[in-house]
Amino acid sequence: MKPSLLMLSGDRDVAAGRRGPFYYTLEGLSREFDRIDVLTPNVANGQPRTLHGVAHIHPSTGGRLWHARWLIRRGRALAAERRYHLIVSHDYGIFSNGIAAARLSRRLGAPYVSEIHHIPAHPRRAQWWESAAKLGYRAYIGFAATRARAIRVVNRREVPELLRRWGVPPERILVLPSAHVDREVFRPGDDPRPYTLGFVGRLVANKGLDYLAKVFATLAADAPDARFVAVGNGPEAADLQRRLSAAGIEDRVDRIRWVDGPDDLAALYRQMDALVCPSRSEGGPRVCLEAMACGTPVFSTPVGLMPEVIEPGVNGWLLPWDAKAGADLVVRALGARDALAGAGTAARRATEPFTRDRVLGAYARAYRDLASESLA
């Protein structure tokens, strides 16, 4: 007999019919669970759906402030029809999911796992309010540490070290990476590389856009023929454009606000000599693994998985937090062409542990094992 799973998710894609990362997470879970019920936030064009035969999507019809109440009410109604062996909550923001999961866990007698993918202002703050948000996370994690069966994190160093400092017992910390990459799509090729350096990501404050502009400007001054590409859009798009204009390099940066799919994105990675990721906080980031799988080495700040994956000077480079020092490092590394080519080959090898089947299989089996404790 396979167990049943109740998920309180923050994902908005599956309810709207989009195939984002969570769609594939559910595909992996569907192999290990008899039934999965997923409660999601309210989303435009959202509707109940069934995915992979066993995953049933239930979007909320209410607003954010009353979301916890809806989760509890809907979770109890579903539990009247079947027994759940595990509850999983994706926790962020005002922690509606986690608060509801704790209530449902106590009411239904099913253990729950709290998922924390990243913590604002850790390791660095991007906006003033993130310090207050970090305090909120600390309060919630203190709450969850005494109620949840485990707190799931997605990297082995950055977040676990912080949780231990906050008093979470090591045995309550469950490390299950979430970033995965399709190495059949994201693979090396013979594409011309017109871009000396590229960036891919949503244009938001934590992506370090001031740092990015500094790196582009320094490299542009050192290499008059260098060209750049910035892929992505978001609320900080105008700020990035202003910084590029102030540096006098606006005409040397190709701005691509949207790509149609993974194949197009992979082609862009293959057109870069290297990718730069100057984020101040991340869970993965997935874009770095995608670029590395394409044989494109990465310059990244030490966020998320990157300190675990990047061997400095071997398959990529870890950037210092100081933007000037980071820009100087990029200039030196890109000037060593043989080392750059070797780093690209090594970068591809470093992504072998992050194939979709491997990452999602380990995730699903870990939750199946936790749920199986309730089957006895």
CORCORQUI-V661184 format. One line per field, one symbol per residue. phi: phi as a letter, one per 30 degrees, with the letter a starting at -180 (. if undefined). burial: I if it has 9 or more other ideal C-beta (glycine too) atoms within 8 Angstrom, else O. Layout:
phi: ???
burial: ???
This chain:
phi: .ddcbcccccdcdddciccdededdddddddcbdabccccddbeidaebcchibcccbddccdddcdeddedddddddddcacccacbbdcaicieddddddddeddcicdbccccdabeibdbdcbedddddddddddddddddcbddacdbcbccededdddddjddedccccbecdbbddddcbdacdecdcdabbblddbdddidddedddeddddddbecdbbbbckbldcdddddddddddibedccdccdabdaedddeddedccdaccbcdcaaccddddddddddicdbcbddchdeddcdceicblbcddddddddddddeddddcdddddddddddeddcedcdedddddddddddddddddddd
burial: OOIIIIIIIIIIIIIIOOOOOIIIIIIIIIOIIOIIIIIIIIIOOIOOIOIOOIIIIIIIOOOOOOIIOIIIOIIIOIIOOOOIIIIIIIIOOOIIIIIIIIIIIOOIOIIIIIIIIIIIIIOIIIOOOIIOIIOIIIOIIIIIIOIIOIIIIIIOOIIIOIIIOIOIOOOIIIIIIIIIIIIOOIIOOOOOOOIIIIIIIOIOOIIIIOIIIIIIIIIIOOIOOIIIIIIIOOOIIOIIIOIIOOIOIOOIIOOIOOOOOOOIIIIIIIIIIIIIIIIIIIIIIIIIIIIIIIIIIIIIIIIIIIIOIIOOOOIIIIIOOOIOOIIIIIIOIIOOOOIIOOIIIIIIOIIOOIIIOIIIIIIIIIIIOIIIOIOO
